[in-house]
Amino acid sequence: MIFIAATRDEKIRAFDKMTGKLLWQADLPAAGIATPTVYEVNGKEYIVIACGGGGKQLTKSGDKYVAFALPAVNSSAAGSH
């Protein structure tokens, strides 16, 4: 899975890295012209993105970080790929 938010439309998206198929998208408070980061707390995974916008992209400025919880993966299914 690949996450990207480097667009002017204020969205973050997840794509299947093998097929390019869009798997998920969500609205952001400003353009996420930043690299998303994945982290884990107590076994739960999250993705966070800085939503700053503005600058050379000429998008609305923002000052927020937005985090999304990733769905749990069945450990037996995860090893079967």
Distance bins in CASP14 RR format, pairs under 12 A and 6 or more apart:
PFRMAT RR
TARGET T0000
AUTHOR 0000-0000-0000
RMODE 2
METHOD distances of the structure
MODEL  1
1 13 0 0 0 0 0 1 0 0 0 0 0
1 14 1 0 1 0 0 0 0 0 0 0 0
1 15 1 0 0 1 0 0 0 0 0 0 0
1 16 1 0 0 1 0 0 0 0 0 0 0
1 17 1 0 0 1 0 0 0 0 0 0 0
1 18 0 0 0 0 1 0 0 0 0 0 0
1 19 0 0 0 0 0 1 0 0 0 0 0
1 20 0 0 0 0 0 1 0 0 0 0 0
1 21 0 0 0 0 0 1 0 0 0 0 0
1 22 0 0 0 0 0 1 0 0 0 0 0
1 23 1 0 0 1 0 0 0 0 0 0 0
1 24 0 0 0 0 1 0 0 0 0 0 0
1 36 0 0 0 0 0 1 0 0 0 0 0
1 38 0 0 0 0 1 0 0 0 0 0 0
1 45 0 0 0 0 0 1 0 0 0 0 0
1 47 0 0 0 0 1 0 0 0 0 0 0
1 70 0 0 0 0 1 0 0 0 0 0 0
1 71 0 0 0 0 0 1 0 0 0 0 0
1 73 0 0 0 0 0 1 0 0 0 0 0
2 12 0 0 0 0 0 1 0 0 0 0 0
2 13 0 0 0 0 1 0 0 0 0 0 0
2 14 1 0 0 1 0 0 0 0 0 0 0
2 15 1 0 1 0 0 0 0 0 0 0 0
2 16 1 0 0 1 0 0 0 0 0 0 0
2 17 1 0 1 0 0 0 0 0 0 0 0
2 18 0 0 0 0 1 0 0 0 0 0 0
2 19 0 0 0 0 0 1 0 0 0 0 0
2 20 0 0 0 0 1 0 0 0 0 0 0
2 21 0 0 0 0 0 1 0 0 0 0 0
2 22 0 0 0 0 0 1 0 0 0 0 0
2 23 0 0 0 0 1 0 0 0 0 0 0
2 24 0 0 0 0 0 1 0 0 0 0 0
2 35 0 0 0 0 0 1 0 0 0 0 0
2 36 0 0 0 0 1 0 0 0 0 0 0
2 38 0 0 0 0 0 1 0 0 0 0 0
2 47 0 0 0 0 0 1 0 0 0 0 0
3 11 0 0 0 0 0 1 0 0 0 0 0
3 12 1 0 0 1 0 0 0 0 0 0 0
3 13 1 0 0 1 0 0 0 0 0 0 0
3 14 1 0 1 0 0 0 0 0 0 0 0
3 15 0 0 0 0 1 0 0 0 0 0 0
3 16 0 0 0 0 0 1 0 0 0 0 0
3 17 0 0 0 0 0 1 0 0 0 0 0
3 22 0 0 0 0 0 1 0 0 0 0 0
3 23 0 0 0 0 1 0 0 0 0 0 0
3 24 0 0 0 0 1 0 0 0 0 0 0
3 25 0 0 0 0 0 1 0 0 0 0 0
3 26 0 0 0 0 0 1 0 0 0 0 0
3 32 0 0 0 0 0 1 0 0 0 0 0
3 34 0 0 0 0 0 1 0 0 0 0 0
3 35 0 0 0 0 1 0 0 0 0 0 0
3 36 1 0 1 0 0 0 0 0 0 0 0
3 37 0 0 0 0 1 0 0 0 0 0 0
3 38 1 0 0 1 0 0 0 0 0 0 0
3 45 0 0 0 0 0 1 0 0 0 0 0
3 46 0 0 0 0 0 1 0 0 0 0 0
3 47 1 0 1 0 0 0 0 0 0 0 0
3 48 0 0 0 0 0 1 0 0 0 0 0
3 49 1 0 0 1 0 0 0 0 0 0 0
3 68 0 0 0 0 1 0 0 0 0 0 0
3 70 0 0 0 0 1 0 0 0 0 0 0
4 11 0 0 0 0 1 0 0 0 0 0 0
4 12 1 0 0 1 0 0 0 0 0 0 0
4 13 1 0 1 0 0 0 0 0 0 0 0
4 14 0 0 0 0 1 0 0 0 0 0 0
4 15 1 0 0 1 0 0 0 0 0 0 0
4 17 0 0 0 0 0 1 0 0 0 0 0
4 20 0 0 0 0 0 1 0 0 0 0 0
4 22 0 0 0 0 0 1 0 0 0 0 0
4 23 0 0 0 0 0 1 0 0 0 0 0
4 24 0 0 0 0 0 1 0 0 0 0 0
4 25 0 0 0 0 0 1 0 0 0 0 0
4 28 0 0 0 0 0 1 0 0 0 0 0
4 31 0 0 0 0 0 1 0 0 0 0 0
4 32 0 0 0 0 1 0 0 0 0 0 0
4 33 0 0 0 0 0 1 0 0 0 0 0
4 34 0 0 0 0 0 1 0 0 0 0 0
4 35 0 0 0 0 1 0 0 0 0 0 0
4 36 1 0 0 1 0 0 0 0 0 0 0
4 47 0 0 0 0 0 1 0 0 0 0 0
4 49 0 0 0 0 1 0 0 0 0 0 0
5 11 1 0 0 1 0 0 0 0 0 0 0
5 12 1 1 0 0 0 0 0 0 0 0 0
5 13 1 0 0 1 0 0 0 0 0 0 0
5 14 0 0 0 0 0 1 0 0 0 0 0
5 15 0 0 0 0 0 1 0 0 0 0 0
5 24 0 0 0 0 0 1 0 0 0 0 0
5 25 0 0 0 0 1 0 0 0 0 0 0
5 26 0 0 0 0 1 0 0 0 0 0 0
5 27 0 0 0 0 0 1 0 0 0 0 0
5 28 1 0 0 1 0 0 0 0 0 0 0
5 29 0 0 0 0 0 1 0 0 0 0 0
5 30 0 0 0 0 0 1 0 0 0 0 0
5 31 1 0 0 1 0 0 0 0 0 0 0
5 32 1 0 1 0 0 0 0 0 0 0 0
5 33 1 0 0 1 0 0 0 0 0 0 0
5 34 1 0 0 1 0 0 0 0 0 0 0
5 35 0 0 0 0 1 0 0 0 0 0 0
5 36 1 0 0 1 0 0 0 0 0 0 0
5 37 0 0 0 0 0 1 0 0 0 0 0
5 47 0 0 0 0 1 0 0 0 0 0 0
5 48 0 0 0 0 0 1 0 0 0 0 0
5 49 1 0 1 0 0 0 0 0 0 0 0
5 50 0 0 0 0 1 0 0 0 0 0 0
5 51 1 0 0 1 0 0 0 0 0 0 0
5 52 0 0 0 0 0 1 0 0 0 0 0
5 53 0 0 0 0 0 1 0 0 0 0 0
5 57 0 0 0 0 0 1 0 0 0 0 0
5 59 0 0 0 0 0 1 0 0 0 0 0
5 65 0 0 0 0 0 1 0 0 0 0 0
5 66 0 0 0 0 1 0 0 0 0 0 0
5 68 0 0 0 0 0 1 0 0 0 0 0
6 12 0 0 0 0 1 0 0 0 0 0 0
6 13 0 0 0 0 1 0 0 0 0 0 0
6 28 0 0 0 0 0 1 0 0 0 0 0
6 31 0 0 0 0 1 0 0 0 0 0 0
6 32 1 0 0 1 0 0 0 0 0 0 0
6 33 1 0 1 0 0 0 0 0 0 0 0
6 34 1 0 0 1 0 0 0 0 0 0 0
6 35 0 0 0 0 1 0 0 0 0 0 0
6 36 0 0 0 0 1 0 0 0 0 0 0
6 49 0 0 0 0 1 0 0 0 0 0 0
6 50 0 0 0 0 0 1 0 0 0 0 0
6 51 0 0 0 0 0 1 0 0 0 0 0
6 52 0 0 0 0 0 1 0 0 0 0 0
6 53 0 0 0 0 0 1 0 0 0 0 0
6 57 0 0 0 0 1 0 0 0 0 0 0
6 59 0 0 0 0 0 1 0 0 0 0 0
7 13 0 0 0 0 1 0 0 0 0 0 0
7 25 0 0 0 0 0 1 0 0 0 0 0
7 27 0 0 0 0 0 1 0 0 0 0 0
7 28 0 0 0 0 1 0 0 0 0 0 0
7 30 0 0 0 0 0 1 0 0 0 0 0
7 31 1 0 0 1 0 0 0 0 0 0 0
7 32 1 0 0 1 0 0 0 0 0 0 0
7 33 0 0 0 0 1 0 0 0 0 0 0
7 34 0 0 0 0 0 1 0 0 0 0 0
7 49 0 0 0 0 0 1 0 0 0 0 0
7 51 0 0 0 0 0 1 0 0 0 0 0
7 53 0 0 0 0 0 1 0 0 0 0 0
7 57 0 0 0 0 1 0 0 0 0 0 0
7 59 0 0 0 0 1 0 0 0 0 0 0
8 28 0 0 0 0 0 1 0 0 0 0 0
8 30 0 0 0 0 0 1 0 0 0 0 0
8 31 1 0 1 0 0 0 0 0 0 0 0
8 32 0 0 0 0 1 0 0 0 0 0 0
8 33 0 0 0 0 1 0 0 0 0 0 0
8 53 0 0 0 0 1 0 0 0 0 0 0
8 54 0 0 0 0 1 0 0 0 0 0 0
8 55 0 0 0 0 0 1 0 0 0 0 0
8 56 0 0 0 0 0 1 0 0 0 0 0
8 57 1 0 1 0 0 0 0 0 0 0 0
8 58 1 0 0 1 0 0 0 0 0 0 0
8 59 1 0 1 0 0 0 0 0 0 0 0
8 60 0 0 0 0 1 0 0 0 0 0 0
9 25 0 0 0 0 1 0 0 0 0 0 0
9 26 0 0 0 0 0 1 0 0 0 0 0
9 27 0 0 0 0 1 0 0 0 0 0 0
9 28 0 0 0 0 1 0 0 0 0 0 0
9 30 0 0 0 0 0 1 0 0 0 0 0
9 31 1 0 0 1 0 0 0 0 0 0 0
9 32 0 0 0 0 0 1 0 0 0 0 0
9 33 0 0 0 0 0 1 0 0 0 0 0
9 53 0 0 0 0 0 1 0 0 0 0 0
9 57 0 0 0 0 0 1 0 0 0 0 0
9 59 0 0 0 0 1 0 0 0 0 0 0
9 60 0 0 0 0 0 1 0 0 0 0 0
10 25 0 0 0 0 0 1 0 0 0 0 0
10 26 0 0 0 0 1 0 0 0 0 0 0
10 27 1 0 0 1 0 0 0 0 0 0 0
10 28 1 0 1 0 0 0 0 0 0 0 0
10 29 1 0 0 1 0 0 0 0 0 0 0
10 30 1 0 0 1 0 0 0 0 0 0 0
10 31 1 0 1 0 0 0 0 0 0 0 0
10 32 1 0 0 1 0 0 0 0 0 0 0
10 33 0 0 0 0 0 1 0 0 0 0 0
10 49 0 0 0 0 0 1 0 0 0 0 0
10 51 1 0 0 1 0 0 0 0 0 0 0
10 52 0 0 0 0 0 1 0 0 0 0 0
10 53 0 0 0 0 1 0 0 0 0 0 0
10 54 0 0 0 0 0 1 0 0 0 0 0
10 57 0 0 0 0 0 1 0 0 0 0 0
10 59 1 0 0 1 0 0 0 0 0 0 0
10 60 1 0 0 1 0 0 0 0 0 0 0
10 61 0 0 0 0 0 1 0 0 0 0 0
10 62 0 0 0 0 1 0 0 0 0 0 0
10 64 0 0 0 0 0 1 0 0 0 0 0
10 66 0 0 0 0 0 1 0 0 0 0 0
11 22 0 0 0 0 0 1 0 0 0 0 0
11 24 0 0 0 0 0 1 0 0 0 0 0
11 25 1 0 1 0 0 0 0 0 0 0 0
11 26 1 0 0 1 0 0 0 0 0 0 0
11 27 1 0 1 0 0 0 0 0 0 0 0
11 28 1 0 0 1 0 0 0 0 0 0 0
11 29 0 0 0 0 0 1 0 0 0 0 0
11 30 0 0 0 0 0 1 0 0 0 0 0
11 31 0 0 0 0 1 0 0 0 0 0 0
11 32 0 0 0 0 1 0 0 0 0 0 0
11 49 0 0 0 0 0 1 0 0 0 0 0
11 51 0 0 0 0 0 1 0 0 0 0 0
11 59 0 0 0 0 0 1 0 0 0 0 0
11 66 0 0 0 0 0 1 0 0 0 0 0
12 22 0 0 0 0 0 1 0 0 0 0 0
12 23 0 0 0 0 0 1 0 0 0 0 0
12 24 0 0 0 0 1 0 0 0 0 0 0
12 25 1 0 0 1 0 0 0 0 0 0 0
12 26 1 0 1 0 0 0 0 0 0 0 0
12 27 0 0 0 0 1 0 0 0 0 0 0
12 28 1 0 1 0 0 0 0 0 0 0 0
12 29 0 0 0 0 0 1 0 0 0 0 0
12 30 0 0 0 0 0 1 0 0 0 0 0
12 31 0 0 0 0 1 0 0 0 0 0 0
12 32 1 0 0 1 0 0 0 0 0 0 0
12 33 0 0 0 0 0 1 0 0 0 0 0
12 34 0 0 0 0 0 1 0 0 0 0 0
12 35 0 0 0 0 0 1 0 0 0 0 0
12 36 1 0 0 1 0 0 0 0 0 0 0
12 37 0 0 0 0 0 1 0 0 0 0 0
12 47 1 0 0 1 0 0 0 0 0 0 0
12 48 0 0 0 0 0 1 0 0 0 0 0
12 49 1 0 1 0 0 0 0 0 0 0 0
12 50 0 0 0 0 0 1 0 0 0 0 0
12 51 0 0 0 0 1 0 0 0 0 0 0
12 65 0 0 0 0 0 1 0 0 0 0 0
12 66 1 0 0 1 0 0 0 0 0 0 0
12 67 0 0 0 0 0 1 0 0 0 0 0
12 68 1 0 0 1 0 0 0 0 0 0 0
13 20 0 0 0 0 0 1 0 0 0 0 0
13 21 0 0 0 0 0 1 0 0 0 0 0
13 22 1 0 0 1 0 0 0 0 0 0 0
13 23 0 0 0 0 1 0 0 0 0 0 0
13 24 1 0 0 1 0 0 0 0 0 0 0
13 25 1 0 1 0 0 0 0 0 0 0 0
13 26 0 0 0 0 1 0 0 0 0 0 0
13 27 0 0 0 0 0 1 0 0 0 0 0
13 28 0 0 0 0 0 1 0 0 0 0 0
13 32 0 0 0 0 0 1 0 0 0 0 0
13 36 0 0 0 0 0 1 0 0 0 0 0
13 47 0 0 0 0 0 1 0 0 0 0 0
13 49 0 0 0 0 0 1 0 0 0 0 0
13 68 0 0 0 0 0 1 0 0 0 0 0
14 20 0 0 0 0 0 1 0 0 0 0 0
14 21 0 0 0 0 1 0 0 0 0 0 0
14 22 1 0 0 1 0 0 0 0 0 0 0
14 23 1 0 1 0 0 0 0 0 0 0 0
14 24 1 0 1 0 0 0 0 0 0 0 0
14 25 1 0 0 1 0 0 0 0 0 0 0
14 26 0 0 0 0 1 0 0 0 0 0 0
14 36 0 0 0 0 1 0 0 0 0 0 0
14 38 0 0 0 0 0 1 0 0 0 0 0
14 47 0 0 0 0 1 0 0 0 0 0 0
14 49 0 0 0 0 0 1 0 0 0 0 0
14 68 0 0 0 0 1 0 0 0 0 0 0
14 70 0 0 0 0 1 0 0 0 0 0 0
14 71 0 0 0 0 0 1 0 0 0 0 0
15 21 1 0 0 1 0 0 0 0 0 0 0
15 22 1 0 1 0 0 0 0 0 0 0 0
15 23 1 0 0 1 0 0 0 0 0 0 0
15 24 0 0 0 0 1 0 0 0 0 0 0
15 25 0 0 0 0 1 0 0 0 0 0 0
16 22 0 0 0 0 1 0 0 0 0 0 0
16 23 1 0 1 0 0 0 0 0 0 0 0
16 24 0 0 0 0 0 1 0 0 0 0 0
17 23 0 0 0 0 1 0 0 0 0 0 0
18 81 0 0 0 0 0 1 0 0 0 0 0
23 70 0 0 0 0 0 1 0 0 0 0 0
23 71 0 0 0 0 0 1 0 0 0 0 0
24 47 0 0 0 0 0 1 0 0 0 0 0
24 68 0 0 0 0 1 0 0 0 0 0 0
24 70 0 0 0 0 1 0 0 0 0 0 0
24 71 0 0 0 0 1 0 0 0 0 0 0
25 68 0 0 0 0 0 1 0 0 0 0 0
26 32 0 0 0 0 0 1 0 0 0 0 0
26 36 0 0 0 0 0 1 0 0 0 0 0
26 47 0 0 0 0 1 0 0 0 0 0 0
26 49 0 0 0 0 1 0 0 0 0 0 0
26 51 0 0 0 0 0 1 0 0 0 0 0
26 66 0 0 0 0 1 0 0 0 0 0 0
26 67 0 0 0 0 0 1 0 0 0 0 0
26 68 1 0 0 1 0 0 0 0 0 0 0
26 69 0 0 0 0 0 1 0 0 0 0 0
27 49 0 0 0 0 0 1 0 0 0 0 0
27 51 0 0 0 0 0 1 0 0 0 0 0
27 66 0 0 0 0 1 0 0 0 0 0 0
27 68 0 0 0 0 0 1 0 0 0 0 0
28 34 0 0 0 0 0 1 0 0 0 0 0
28 36 0 0 0 0 0 1 0 0 0 0 0
28 47 0 0 0 0 0 1 0 0 0 0 0
28 48 0 0 0 0 0 1 0 0 0 0 0
28 49 1 0 0 1 0 0 0 0 0 0 0
28 50 0 0 0 0 1 0 0 0 0 0 0
28 51 1 0 1 0 0 0 0 0 0 0 0
28 52 0 0 0 0 1 0 0 0 0 0 0
28 53 0 0 0 0 1 0 0 0 0 0 0
28 59 0 0 0 0 0 1 0 0 0 0 0
28 60 0 0 0 0 0 1 0 0 0 0 0
28 62 0 0 0 0 1 0 0 0 0 0 0
28 64 0 0 0 0 1 0 0 0 0 0 0
28 65 0 0 0 0 0 1 0 0 0 0 0
28 66 1 0 1 0 0 0 0 0 0 0 0
28 67 0 0 0 0 0 1 0 0 0 0 0
28 68 0 0 0 0 0 1 0 0 0 0 0
29 49 0 0 0 0 0 1 0 0 0 0 0
29 50 0 0 0 0 0 1 0 0 0 0 0
29 51 1 0 1 0 0 0 0 0 0 0 0
29 52 0 0 0 0 1 0 0 0 0 0 0
29 53 0 0 0 0 1 0 0 0 0 0 0
29 59 0 0 0 0 0 1 0 0 0 0 0
29 60 0 0 0 0 1 0 0 0 0 0 0
29 61 0 0 0 0 0 1 0 0 0 0 0
29 62 1 0 0 1 0 0 0 0 0 0 0
29 63 0 0 0 0 1 0 0 0 0 0 0
29 64 1 0 1 0 0 0 0 0 0 0 0
29 65 0 0 0 0 1 0 0 0 0 0 0
29 66 1 0 0 1 0 0 0 0 0 0 0
30 49 0 0 0 0 0 1 0 0 0 0 0
30 50 0 0 0 0 1 0 0 0 0 0 0
30 51 1 0 1 0 0 0 0 0 0 0 0
30 52 1 0 1 0 0 0 0 0 0 0 0
30 53 1 0 1 0 0 0 0 0 0 0 0
30 54 1 0 0 1 0 0 0 0 0 0 0
30 55 0 0 0 0 0 1 0 0 0 0 0
30 57 0 0 0 0 0 1 0 0 0 0 0
30 59 1 0 0 1 0 0 0 0 0 0 0
30 60 1 0 1 0 0 0 0 0 0 0 0
30 61 1 0 0 1 0 0 0 0 0 0 0
30 62 1 1 0 0 0 0 0 0 0 0 0
30 63 1 0 0 1 0 0 0 0 0 0 0
30 64 1 0 0 1 0 0 0 0 0 0 0
30 65 0 0 0 0 0 1 0 0 0 0 0
30 66 0 0 0 0 1 0 0 0 0 0 0
31 49 0 0 0 0 1 0 0 0 0 0 0
31 50 0 0 0 0 0 1 0 0 0 0 0
31 51 1 0 0 1 0 0 0 0 0 0 0
31 52 1 0 0 1 0 0 0 0 0 0 0
31 53 1 0 1 0 0 0 0 0 0 0 0
31 54 1 0 0 1 0 0 0 0 0 0 0
31 55 0 0 0 0 1 0 0 0 0 0 0
31 56 0 0 0 0 0 1 0 0 0 0 0
31 57 1 0 0 1 0 0 0 0 0 0 0
31 58 0 0 0 0 1 0 0 0 0 0 0
31 59 1 0 1 0 0 0 0 0 0 0 0
31 60 1 0 0 1 0 0 0 0 0 0 0
31 61 0 0 0 0 1 0 0 0 0 0 0
31 62 0 0 0 0 1 0 0 0 0 0 0
31 64 0 0 0 0 0 1 0 0 0 0 0
31 66 0 0 0 0 0 1 0 0 0 0 0
32 48 0 0 0 0 0 1 0 0 0 0 0
32 49 1 0 1 0 0 0 0 0 0 0 0
32 50 1 0 0 1 0 0 0 0 0 0 0
32 51 1 0 1 0 0 0 0 0 0 0 0
32 52 1 0 0 1 0 0 0 0 0 0 0
32 53 1 0 0 1 0 0 0 0 0 0 0
32 54 0 0 0 0 1 0 0 0 0 0 0
32 55 0 0 0 0 0 1 0 0 0 0 0
32 57 0 0 0 0 1 0 0 0 0 0 0
32 59 0 0 0 0 1 0 0 0 0 0 0
32 60 0 0 0 0 0 1 0 0 0 0 0
32 61 0 0 0 0 0 1 0 0 0 0 0
32 62 0 0 0 0 1 0 0 0 0 0 0
32 63 0 0 0 0 0 1 0 0 0 0 0
32 64 0 0 0 0 1 0 0 0 0 0 0
32 65 0 0 0 0 0 1 0 0 0 0 0
32 66 0 0 0 0 1 0 0 0 0 0 0
33 49 0 0 0 0 1 0 0 0 0 0 0
33 50 0 0 0 0 1 0 0 0 0 0 0
33 51 0 0 0 0 1 0 0 0 0 0 0
33 52 1 0 0 1 0 0 0 0 0 0 0
33 53 1 0 1 0 0 0 0 0 0 0 0
33 54 1 0 0 1 0 0 0 0 0 0 0
33 55 0 0 0 0 1 0 0 0 0 0 0
33 56 0 0 0 0 1 0 0 0 0 0 0
33 57 1 0 1 0 0 0 0 0 0 0 0
33 58 0 0 0 0 0 1 0 0 0 0 0
33 59 1 0 0 1 0 0 0 0 0 0 0
33 60 0 0 0 0 0 1 0 0 0 0 0
33 61 0 0 0 0 0 1 0 0 0 0 0
33 62 0 0 0 0 0 1 0 0 0 0 0
34 47 0 0 0 0 0 1 0 0 0 0 0
34 48 0 0 0 0 1 0 0 0 0 0 0
34 49 1 0 1 0 0 0 0 0 0 0 0
34 50 1 0 1 0 0 0 0 0 0 0 0
34 51 1 0 0 1 0 0 0 0 0 0 0
34 52 1 0 0 1 0 0 0 0 0 0 0
34 53 0 0 0 0 1 0 0 0 0 0 0
34 54 0 0 0 0 0 1 0 0 0 0 0
34 57 0 0 0 0 0 1 0 0 0 0 0
34 62 0 0 0 0 0 1 0 0 0 0 0
34 64 0 0 0 0 0 1 0 0 0 0 0
34 65 0 0 0 0 1 0 0 0 0 0 0
34 66 0 0 0 0 0 1 0 0 0 0 0
35 47 0 0 0 0 0 1 0 0 0 0 0
35 48 0 0 0 0 0 1 0 0 0 0 0
35 49 0 0 0 0 1 0 0 0 0 0 0
35 50 0 0 0 0 1 0 0 0 0 0 0
36 46 0 0 0 0 0 1 0 0 0 0 0
36 47 1 0 1 0 0 0 0 0 0 0 0
36 48 1 0 0 1 0 0 0 0 0 0 0
36 49 1 0 1 0 0 0 0 0 0 0 0
36 50 0 0 0 0 1 0 0 0 0 0 0
36 51 0 0 0 0 0 1 0 0 0 0 0
36 65 0 0 0 0 0 1 0 0 0 0 0
36 66 0 0 0 0 1 0 0 0 0 0 0
36 67 0 0 0 0 1 0 0 0 0 0 0
36 68 0 0 0 0 1 0 0 0 0 0 0
36 70 0 0 0 0 0 1 0 0 0 0 0
37 45 0 0 0 0 0 1 0 0 0 0 0
37 46 0 0 0 0 1 0 0 0 0 0 0
37 47 1 0 0 1 0 0 0 0 0 0 0
37 48 1 0 1 0 0 0 0 0 0 0 0
37 49 1 0 0 1 0 0 0 0 0 0 0
37 50 0 0 0 0 1 0 0 0 0 0 0
37 65 0 0 0 0 1 0 0 0 0 0 0
37 66 0 0 0 0 0 1 0 0 0 0 0
37 67 0 0 0 0 1 0 0 0 0 0 0
37 68 0 0 0 0 0 1 0 0 0 0 0
38 44 0 0 0 0 0 1 0 0 0 0 0
38 45 1 0 0 1 0 0 0 0 0 0 0
38 46 1 0 0 1 0 0 0 0 0 0 0
38 47 1 0 1 0 0 0 0 0 0 0 0
38 48 0 0 0 0 1 0 0 0 0 0 0
38 49 0 0 0 0 0 1 0 0 0 0 0
38 67 0 0 0 0 0 1 0 0 0 0 0
38 68 0 0 0 0 1 0 0 0 0 0 0
38 69 0 0 0 0 0 1 0 0 0 0 0
38 70 1 0 0 1 0 0 0 0 0 0 0
39 45 1 0 0 1 0 0 0 0 0 0 0
39 46 1 0 1 0 0 0 0 0 0 0 0
39 47 0 0 0 0 1 0 0 0 0 0 0
39 48 1 0 0 1 0 0 0 0 0 0 0
39 49 0 0 0 0 0 1 0 0 0 0 0
39 65 0 0 0 0 0 1 0 0 0 0 0
39 67 0 0 0 0 1 0 0 0 0 0 0
39 68 0 0 0 0 0 1 0 0 0 0 0
39 69 0 0 0 0 0 1 0 0 0 0 0
39 70 0 0 0 0 0 1 0 0 0 0 0
40 46 1 0 0 1 0 0 0 0 0 0 0
40 47 0 0 0 0 0 1 0 0 0 0 0
40 48 0 0 0 0 0 1 0 0 0 0 0
40 67 0 0 0 0 0 1 0 0 0 0 0
40 69 0 0 0 0 0 1 0 0 0 0 0
40 70 0 0 0 0 1 0 0 0 0 0 0
40 72 0 0 0 0 0 1 0 0 0 0 0
40 73 0 0 0 0 0 1 0 0 0 0 0
41 48 0 0 0 0 0 1 0 0 0 0 0
41 67 0 0 0 0 0 1 0 0 0 0 0
41 69 0 0 0 0 1 0 0 0 0 0 0
41 70 0 0 0 0 0 1 0 0 0 0 0
42 69 0 0 0 0 0 1 0 0 0 0 0
43 69 0 0 0 0 0 1 0 0 0 0 0
43 70 0 0 0 0 0 1 0 0 0 0 0
43 72 0 0 0 0 1 0 0 0 0 0 0
43 73 0 0 0 0 0 1 0 0 0 0 0
43 75 0 0 0 0 0 1 0 0 0 0 0
44 67 0 0 0 0 0 1 0 0 0 0 0
44 68 0 0 0 0 0 1 0 0 0 0 0
44 69 1 0 0 1 0 0 0 0 0 0 0
44 70 1 0 0 1 0 0 0 0 0 0 0
44 71 0 0 0 0 1 0 0 0 0 0 0
44 72 1 0 0 1 0 0 0 0 0 0 0
44 73 0 0 0 0 0 1 0 0 0 0 0
45 67 0 0 0 0 0 1 0 0 0 0 0
45 68 0 0 0 0 1 0 0 0 0 0 0
45 69 1 0 0 1 0 0 0 0 0 0 0
45 70 1 0 1 0 0 0 0 0 0 0 0
45 71 0 0 0 0 1 0 0 0 0 0 0
45 72 0 0 0 0 1 0 0 0 0 0 0
45 73 0 0 0 0 1 0 0 0 0 0 0
45 78 0 0 0 0 0 1 0 0 0 0 0
46 65 0 0 0 0 0 1 0 0 0 0 0
46 66 0 0 0 0 0 1 0 0 0 0 0
46 67 1 0 1 0 0 0 0 0 0 0 0
46 68 1 0 0 1 0 0 0 0 0 0 0
46 69 1 0 1 0 0 0 0 0 0 0 0
46 70 1 0 0 1 0 0 0 0 0 0 0
46 71 0 0 0 0 0 1 0 0 0 0 0
47 65 0 0 0 0 0 1 0 0 0 0 0
47 66 0 0 0 0 1 0 0 0 0 0 0
47 67 1 0 0 1 0 0 0 0 0 0 0
47 68 1 0 1 0 0 0 0 0 0 0 0
47 69 0 0 0 0 1 0 0 0 0 0 0
47 70 1 0 0 1 0 0 0 0 0 0 0
47 71 0 0 0 0 0 1 0 0 0 0 0
48 64 0 0 0 0 0 1 0 0 0 0 0
48 65 1 0 1 0 0 0 0 0 0 0 0
48 66 1 0 0 1 0 0 0 0 0 0 0
48 67 1 0 1 0 0 0 0 0 0 0 0
48 68 1 0 0 1 0 0 0 0 0 0 0
48 69 0 0 0 0 0 1 0 0 0 0 0
48 70 0 0 0 0 0 1 0 0 0 0 0
49 62 0 0 0 0 0 1 0 0 0 0 0
49 64 0 0 0 0 1 0 0 0 0 0 0
49 65 1 0 0 1 0 0 0 0 0 0 0
49 66 1 0 1 0 0 0 0 0 0 0 0
49 67 0 0 0 0 1 0 0 0 0 0 0
49 68 0 0 0 0 1 0 0 0 0 0 0
50 62 0 0 0 0 1 0 0 0 0 0 0
50 63 0 0 0 0 1 0 0 0 0 0 0
50 64 1 0 0 1 0 0 0 0 0 0 0
50 65 1 0 1 0 0 0 0 0 0 0 0
50 66 0 0 0 0 1 0 0 0 0 0 0
50 67 0 0 0 0 0 1 0 0 0 0 0
51 59 0 0 0 0 1 0 0 0 0 0 0
51 60 0 0 0 0 1 0 0 0 0 0 0
51 61 0 0 0 0 1 0 0 0 0 0 0
51 62 1 0 1 0 0 0 0 0 0 0 0
51 63 1 0 0 1 0 0 0 0 0 0 0
51 64 1 0 1 0 0 0 0 0 0 0 0
51 65 1 0 0 1 0 0 0 0 0 0 0
51 66 1 0 1 0 0 0 0 0 0 0 0
51 67 0 0 0 0 0 1 0 0 0 0 0
52 59 0 0 0 0 1 0 0 0 0 0 0
52 60 0 0 0 0 1 0 0 0 0 0 0
52 61 1 0 0 1 0 0 0 0 0 0 0
52 62 1 0 1 0 0 0 0 0 0 0 0
52 63 1 0 0 1 0 0 0 0 0 0 0
52 64 1 0 0 1 0 0 0 0 0 0 0
52 65 0 0 0 0 1 0 0 0 0 0 0
52 66 0 0 0 0 0 1 0 0 0 0 0
53 59 1 0 1 0 0 0 0 0 0 0 0
53 60 1 0 0 1 0 0 0 0 0 0 0
53 61 1 0 1 0 0 0 0 0 0 0 0
53 62 1 0 1 0 0 0 0 0 0 0 0
53 63 0 0 0 0 1 0 0 0 0 0 0
53 64 0 0 0 0 0 1 0 0 0 0 0
54 60 1 0 0 1 0 0 0 0 0 0 0
54 61 1 0 1 0 0 0 0 0 0 0 0
54 62 1 0 0 1 0 0 0 0 0 0 0
54 63 0 0 0 0 0 1 0 0 0 0 0
55 61 1 0 0 1 0 0 0 0 0 0 0
55 62 0 0 0 0 0 1 0 0 0 0 0
71 77 0 0 0 0 0 1 0 0 0 0 0
71 78 0 0 0 0 0 1 0 0 0 0 0
72 78 0 0 0 0 0 1 0 0 0 0 0
73 79 0 0 0 0 1 0 0 0 0 0 0
73 80 0 0 0 0 0 1 0 0 0 0 0
73 81 0 0 0 0 0 1 0 0 0 0 0
74 80 0 0 0 0 1 0 0 0 0 0 0
74 81 0 0 0 0 0 1 0 0 0 0 0
END
